[in-house]
Amino acid sequence: MIEARLISLWRGLVGSAALLAIIILGLCVMVSAVKFGDVPRRLGVIVSVVILLIMLPAIIVGLWNAMSFGQHLGIIVICAAIMLLVGSSRRRSINARRR
């Protein structure tokens, strides 16, 4: 249930960002910051990124729901270990800069 709401919210956020990108592209064309011939290529990039960003969470949620509890636990442990390693390396680099 919560996945459906999150995906719906994500779709709205991505749609708003895409609309903003298209508006900015239009303004750039009006002030001649972007050549008119480059507009289809840039629109294609915007649409491709939007399609990717809308499909990605649905794929991830589908894969997560297909996993067993042991696999969930394994992924959570691996992510926690990576976060701990990154945090400790940041602390070491900050301490090295102070010296």
Summary of the structure (lengths in Angstrom):
residues: 99
radius of gyration: 20.8
end to end distance: 51.5
largest distance: 56.2
contacts: 212
relative contact order: 0.08
helix: 91%
strand: 0%
